[in-house]
Amino acid sequence: MEEKKWLQMPEKVGKNIIMGQAMNLLDGVLDYKELMMGYACAIKEINTKFEVLDTEFEVRYKRNPINTIETRLKSQTSILQKMAKIGLPPTRENIENSLNDIAGIRVICSYIDDIYLLADALTKQDDIQLIRKKDYIKNPKPNGYRSLHLIVSVPIFFAESTKEIKAEVQIRTIAMDFWASLEHQIKYKKNVDHAEKVIARLKECADEIAHVDETMLEIRKEMDHIQEKPTDIEALYEKLKKIDINLM
């Protein structure tokens, strides 16, 4: 009887170890899912704020400053790679304290002045805290990259708690986004011949695109100053058009 009991002990101990490891793994997975849920909710909150601003401008000024909004939640692989790069273990606390760009929102505008208008409107909101601002439009990167980067935090209200979640917001024009997308593709090409010449040509393209952005803004401002006095019927028609705007 004692021998039988002794023979069963290793199997029981083994099961306990396996169950313990499984529980630890499950706890880790659930903790990670909860972490990412917070960042996903932050993306939704900020995305909605920009959509509200765009709708307001459509109603008030009959134009939309936002062309498109893109969102991105950093993958687990990217998070692990970034934590390894900065030399910290990928604990939840380290991830929350060290990474600002897990939640990403990119806003594409038509004109340069819309970038600053939207950035100011967002950061003036009571529940948005501006952590850091990098203006790569006034101070482009050496390769010609232009964009406005904001690190912000927004409160997320859960059922039993409220948590401040950080997110990176990039705001740029259509032209800036076009250049950045192509530059990103070229940058990851392997064994590029005459790399210095390619970099120089990309910088030239960035400068040309910046000039186009400035010219288009000047043209729009000139058009804005052309004020034709409408007839009473035209004025009434414009007011009716405002009422007819689809708000959904």
Disulfide bonds with the S-S distance in Angstrom:
none
